[in-house]
Amino acid sequence: MAEQNLELVGLVDSLIRPLVDHEEDLELTSSVDDGCETIEIRVNEEDAGKVIGRQGRVIKSVRALARAAASRNGMSAEVEIID
């Protein structure tokens, strides 16, 4: 189970890190509750727009990839941006 957490966090990190200018401010936290992993992303205020994308397309894609990866192990995943 812990290995699954690291895989999803690593996946989201590898998708988000190239988008941000302030890598030192990037924080990813993960928690699991009843088979659903929640990954919270904290980025610098200036990078939030890049992570969200136009009309939310970038974050929607990240969420779709995380859900697909989690479903391979019978779990679900949520990705949230924290202000």
NORBEL-V753858 format. One record per pair of residues at least 12 apart in sequence whose ideal C-beta (glycine too) atoms are under 6 Angstrom apart, sorted by the first residue. I is the first residue (numbers start at 1). J is the second residue. D is the distance in whole Angstrom. If there is no record, write none. Layout:
i=I j=J d=D
i=I j=J d=D
This chain:
i=4 j=73 d=5
i=5 j=30 d=5
i=8 j=37 d=6
i=8 j=66 d=6
i=8 j=69 d=6
i=8 j=77 d=6
i=9 j=28 d=5
i=9 j=30 d=5
i=11 j=69 d=6
i=12 j=39 d=5
i=12 j=66 d=6
i=13 j=28 d=6
i=15 j=62 d=5
i=19 j=50 d=5
i=19 j=51 d=6
i=20 j=43 d=6
i=20 j=47 d=4
i=21 j=47 d=6
i=22 j=44 d=4
i=22 j=47 d=6
i=25 j=44 d=4
i=26 j=43 d=6
i=27 j=42 d=4
i=28 j=41 d=6
i=35 j=75 d=5
i=36 j=76 d=5
i=37 j=77 d=5
i=38 j=78 d=5
i=39 j=79 d=5
i=40 j=80 d=5
i=40 j=82 d=5
i=41 j=81 d=5
i=42 j=82 d=5
i=62 j=79 d=6
i=63 j=79 d=5
i=66 j=79 d=5
